[in-house]
Amino acid sequence: MSDTEQNPEKRIALFQRQEIRRTIHNNEWWFVITDVVAALTDSANPTDYLNKVRRRDPELAKGYGQFVHTLLINTPGGPQKLNCANTEGLFRIIQSISSPKAEPFKRWLARVGYERVQEIENPELAAKRTRAIYKAKGYSDAWIEKRMRSIAIRDELTDEWKKRGVKEQREYAILTAEISKAAFGLTPTEYAEFKRLKRENLRDHMTDLELIFSMFGEAATTEIARNRDTQGLPQNQQAAHDGGSVAGNARRELEKKSGRKVVTSENYLALSQSVKKVKRVKV
């Protein structure tokens, strides 16, 4: 898997409870600039705010293109190219932003950058930090374990695709949509819209069963691709459809026997919080 391959569940950092999307490029973290501006300024339109900052600071505007890269970031609508900067670039941008959060953010940024060095030396730290982020966001231990397992299954699948001549990013998105459509009757974009998500990660808002069938579809696709020795996009697209169909058939069978739909417009945190409220009332 390449440095720019998107695993959004590993690519979100929290600064004062606000999400900063990031990706790995040239073996270091690169952060979505508008996320940083939003976190520092609480602006409803961080892009507009940033443009105003650049107009006020000619030197920043002059050097902006030198430390900003357009990188692929995963969104509910699929991978999108967004302007990102590394730690050094963000420090320059922060100099031009008047915010009481600037100094705390600089310290946070330095720590996060150091964490990447640690993760390169000890990959297990990345998994531990991912668990900690989910815990801080209110997820249960049982859900986190399923989520971590789904990450591992997804990584195994994308590694398999890479071996089989699938081009990263755009073709990964095509194959992922094929699995999702066959498993749930919805592409990831349609699924996110159904759950009324905007920039949130779809799988972070799945229920236990939705996660399980998502994992099932991707694990089945990996197994089929290996056994058929698929090569290139067309063959892997058929394998993705067939793998997703295995999960889709199982989902429909469960729905028939249980009398309840697996796919829900609710998100996991909302459901979890509702359960907690019910428990408190009963107590």
C-alpha positions as CSV (number, residue, x, y, z in Angstrom):
1,M,0.0,0.0,0.0
2,S,1.4,3.4,-0.9
3,D,2.0,6.3,1.4
4,T,-1.0,8.2,-0.1
5,E,-3.4,5.2,0.2
6,Q,-6.3,6.4,2.2
7,N,-7.3,4.6,5.4
8,P,-9.4,7.4,6.9
9,E,-9.9,5.6,10.2
10,K,-6.2,6.0,10.7
11,R,-6.0,9.4,9.1
12,I,-8.0,11.5,11.5
13,A,-6.4,13.4,14.4
14,L,-8.2,15.3,17.1
15,F,-7.3,18.8,18.2
16,Q,-9.6,20.0,21.1
17,R,-12.3,17.6,19.9
18,Q,-12.1,18.9,16.3
19,E,-11.2,16.5,13.5
20,I,-8.1,17.3,11.4
21,R,-7.9,15.0,8.3
22,R,-4.4,13.9,7.3
23,T,-2.6,11.6,5.0
24,I,0.9,10.1,4.7
25,H,3.0,11.6,1.9
26,N,6.7,11.0,1.6
27,N,6.7,9.3,4.9
28,E,5.3,12.2,6.9
29,W,1.9,13.6,7.9
30,W,0.2,16.1,5.7
31,F,-2.9,17.9,7.0
32,V,-5.9,19.3,5.3
33,I,-5.4,23.0,5.5
34,T,-9.1,24.0,5.7
35,D,-9.5,21.6,8.7
36,V,-6.7,23.4,10.5
37,V,-8.1,26.8,9.7
38,A,-11.5,25.7,10.9
39,A,-10.1,24.4,14.2
40,L,-8.1,27.5,14.9
41,T,-10.7,30.1,13.9
42,D,-14.1,28.3,14.2
43,S,-14.9,29.9,10.9
44,A,-18.0,28.7,9.1
45,N,-16.1,29.1,5.8
46,P,-12.5,28.2,6.3
47,T,-11.7,28.5,2.6
48,D,-12.8,32.1,2.5
49,Y,-11.0,32.9,5.7
50,L,-7.8,31.4,4.3
51,N,-8.1,33.4,1.1
52,K,-8.5,36.6,3.1
53,V,-5.3,35.7,5.2
54,R,-3.4,35.2,2.0
55,R,-4.5,38.6,0.7
56,R,-3.3,40.2,3.9
57,D,0.0,38.5,3.8
58,P,1.7,38.8,0.4
59,E,4.7,36.7,1.5
60,L,2.4,33.9,2.5
61,A,0.6,34.1,-0.8
62,K,3.9,34.2,-2.7
63,G,5.3,31.0,-1.0
64,Y,1.9,29.2,-0.6
65,G,2.4,26.9,-3.6
66,Q,5.8,25.9,-2.4
67,F,4.7,24.1,0.8
68,V,1.1,23.1,-0.2
69,H,0.4,19.8,-2.1
70,T,-2.9,18.7,-3.5
71,L,-3.4,15.2,-2.1
72,L,-6.1,12.6,-2.2
73,I,-8.2,12.6,1.0
74,N,-11.0,10.1,1.6
75,T,-14.5,11.6,2.1
76,P,-18.0,10.1,2.2
77,G,-18.2,10.9,-1.5
78,G,-15.0,9.1,-2.3
79,P,-11.4,10.3,-2.5
80,Q,-11.1,14.0,-3.2
81,K,-8.0,16.1,-4.0
82,L,-7.6,18.7,-1.1
83,N,-4.9,21.2,-0.3
84,C,-2.6,19.8,2.4
85,A,0.5,21.0,4.2
86,N,3.1,19.2,6.3
87,T,4.2,20.4,9.8
88,E,6.6,23.0,8.4
89,G,4.1,24.4,6.0
90,L,1.4,24.6,8.7
91,F,3.7,26.5,11.0
92,R,4.1,29.2,8.3
93,I,0.3,29.4,7.7
94,I,-0.3,29.7,11.5
95,Q,2.0,32.7,11.7
96,S,-0.6,34.6,9.7
97,I,-3.6,33.6,11.7
98,S,-4.6,35.5,14.8
99,S,-6.0,32.9,17.2
100,P,-5.6,32.1,20.9
101,K,-5.5,28.5,19.8
102,A,-2.3,29.0,17.8
103,E,0.2,28.2,20.5
104,P,-1.6,25.1,21.7
105,F,-2.0,23.9,18.1
106,K,1.7,24.3,17.5
107,R,2.5,22.1,20.5
108,W,-0.1,19.6,19.3
109,L,1.3,19.7,15.8
110,A,4.9,19.0,17.0
111,R,3.6,16.1,19.1
112,V,1.7,14.6,16.2
113,G,4.6,14.9,13.9
114,Y,6.8,13.1,16.4
115,E,4.2,10.4,16.7
116,R,4.6,9.6,13.0
117,V,8.3,8.9,13.6
118,Q,7.4,6.6,16.5
119,E,4.8,4.8,14.3
120,I,7.4,4.1,11.6
121,E,9.6,2.5,14.2
122,N,6.8,0.7,16.0
123,P,3.6,0.2,13.8
124,E,1.7,-1.2,16.8
125,L,1.5,2.4,18.2
126,A,-0.7,3.5,15.3
127,A,-3.3,0.8,16.2
128,K,-3.2,1.8,19.9
129,R,-3.7,5.5,19.0
130,T,-6.5,4.7,16.7
131,R,-8.3,2.8,19.5
132,A,-7.7,5.8,21.8
133,I,-9.3,8.2,19.3
134,Y,-12.4,6.1,19.0
135,K,-12.6,5.7,22.7
136,A,-12.4,9.5,23.2
137,K,-15.2,9.9,20.6
138,G,-17.5,7.7,22.7
139,Y,-17.4,4.3,21.0
140,S,-17.8,1.2,23.0
141,D,-14.9,-1.3,23.4
142,A,-16.9,-4.0,21.5
143,W,-17.5,-1.7,18.6
144,I,-13.9,-0.5,18.5
145,E,-12.7,-4.2,18.2
146,K,-15.0,-4.7,15.2
147,R,-13.8,-1.4,13.7
148,M,-10.1,-2.4,14.1
149,R,-10.8,-5.8,12.6
150,S,-12.5,-4.1,9.6
151,I,-9.4,-1.9,9.1
152,A,-7.2,-5.0,9.0
153,I,-9.5,-6.7,6.5
154,R,-9.6,-3.6,4.3
155,D,-5.8,-3.3,4.4
156,E,-5.5,-7.0,3.3
157,L,-7.9,-6.3,0.4
158,T,-6.2,-3.2,-0.9
159,D,-2.8,-5.0,-0.6
160,E,-4.3,-7.8,-2.7
161,W,-5.6,-5.3,-5.3
162,K,-2.2,-3.7,-5.5
163,K,-0.6,-7.1,-6.3
164,R,-3.2,-7.7,-9.0
165,G,-2.5,-4.6,-11.0
166,V,-5.3,-2.4,-9.7
167,K,-4.3,1.3,-9.9
168,E,-4.7,3.0,-6.5
169,Q,-7.3,5.6,-5.5
170,R,-9.7,5.9,-8.4
171,E,-9.9,2.2,-9.2
172,Y,-9.9,1.3,-5.5
173,A,-13.0,3.6,-5.2
174,I,-14.7,1.8,-8.2
175,L,-14.1,-1.6,-6.6
176,T,-15.2,-0.5,-3.2
177,A,-18.4,0.9,-4.7
178,E,-19.0,-2.4,-6.4
179,I,-18.7,-4.4,-3.2
180,S,-20.9,-1.9,-1.3
181,K,-23.6,-1.9,-4.0
182,A,-23.8,-5.7,-4.0
183,A,-23.7,-6.0,-0.2
184,F,-26.0,-3.2,0.8
185,G,-27.7,-2.0,-2.4
186,L,-26.0,1.3,-2.0
187,T,-22.6,2.8,-3.1
188,P,-20.6,4.5,-0.4
189,T,-21.7,7.9,-1.6
190,E,-25.4,6.8,-1.5
191,Y,-24.9,5.2,1.8
192,A,-23.4,8.4,3.3
193,E,-26.3,10.4,1.9
194,F,-28.7,7.9,3.4
195,K,-27.1,8.4,6.8
196,R,-27.1,12.2,6.3
197,L,-23.3,12.4,6.6
198,K,-21.3,15.2,5.2
199,R,-17.5,14.8,5.7
200,E,-17.7,12.1,8.3
201,N,-16.3,8.7,7.6
202,L,-19.1,6.3,6.7
203,R,-17.7,3.2,8.5
204,D,-17.3,5.3,11.7
205,H,-21.1,5.6,11.6
206,M,-22.0,2.0,10.9
207,T,-23.8,-0.2,13.4
208,D,-22.3,-3.5,14.5
209,L,-24.2,-5.5,11.8
210,E,-23.4,-3.0,9.1
211,L,-19.7,-3.3,10.0
212,I,-19.9,-7.1,10.0
213,F,-21.4,-7.3,6.6
214,S,-19.0,-4.7,5.3
215,M,-16.1,-6.9,6.5
216,F,-17.8,-10.0,5.1
217,G,-18.0,-8.5,1.6
218,E,-14.4,-7.4,1.6
219,A,-13.0,-10.6,3.0
220,A,-15.1,-12.6,0.5
221,T,-13.7,-10.4,-2.3
222,T,-10.1,-11.0,-1.2
223,E,-10.7,-14.8,-1.1
224,I,-12.3,-14.8,-4.6
225,A,-9.6,-12.6,-6.1
226,R,-6.9,-14.9,-4.8
227,N,-8.6,-18.1,-5.9
228,R,-9.3,-16.8,-9.4
229,D,-5.9,-15.1,-9.7
230,T,-7.7,-12.0,-11.0
231,Q,-5.6,-9.3,-12.8
232,G,-6.5,-5.7,-13.7
233,L,-9.6,-3.7,-13.1
234,P,-12.2,-5.7,-15.1
235,Q,-11.5,-9.1,-13.5
236,N,-11.2,-7.6,-10.0
237,Q,-14.5,-5.6,-10.6
238,Q,-16.3,-8.9,-11.2
239,A,-14.6,-10.4,-8.1
240,A,-15.7,-7.4,-6.1
241,H,-19.3,-7.8,-7.3
242,D,-19.3,-11.5,-6.4
243,G,-17.7,-10.9,-3.0
244,G,-20.2,-8.2,-2.2
245,S,-23.0,-10.5,-3.4
246,V,-22.0,-13.1,-0.9
247,A,-22.4,-10.6,1.9
248,G,-25.6,-9.2,0.3
249,N,-27.2,-12.7,0.1
250,A,-26.4,-13.3,3.8
251,R,-27.7,-9.8,4.7
252,R,-31.0,-10.5,3.0
253,E,-31.3,-13.9,4.6
254,L,-30.8,-12.3,8.1
255,E,-33.3,-9.6,7.3
256,K,-35.9,-12.3,6.2
257,K,-35.4,-14.3,9.4
258,S,-35.1,-11.4,11.8
259,G,-37.7,-9.2,10.2
260,R,-35.5,-6.2,10.6
261,K,-33.3,-4.2,8.0
262,V,-29.6,-4.2,8.5
263,V,-29.0,-0.9,6.6
264,T,-30.2,2.0,8.8
265,S,-30.2,5.8,8.4
266,E,-29.0,6.1,12.0
267,N,-25.4,6.4,12.8
268,Y,-23.6,4.3,15.4
269,L,-22.9,7.1,17.9
270,A,-26.5,8.2,17.9
271,L,-27.8,4.7,18.5
272,S,-25.2,4.1,21.2
273,Q,-26.1,7.3,23.0
274,S,-29.9,6.5,22.8
275,V,-29.2,3.1,24.4
276,K,-27.3,4.8,27.2
277,K,-30.1,7.3,27.8
278,V,-32.6,4.4,28.0
279,K,-30.4,2.6,30.5
280,R,-30.1,5.7,32.7
281,V,-33.9,6.1,32.7
282,K,-34.4,2.5,33.7
283,V,-31.9,2.9,36.5
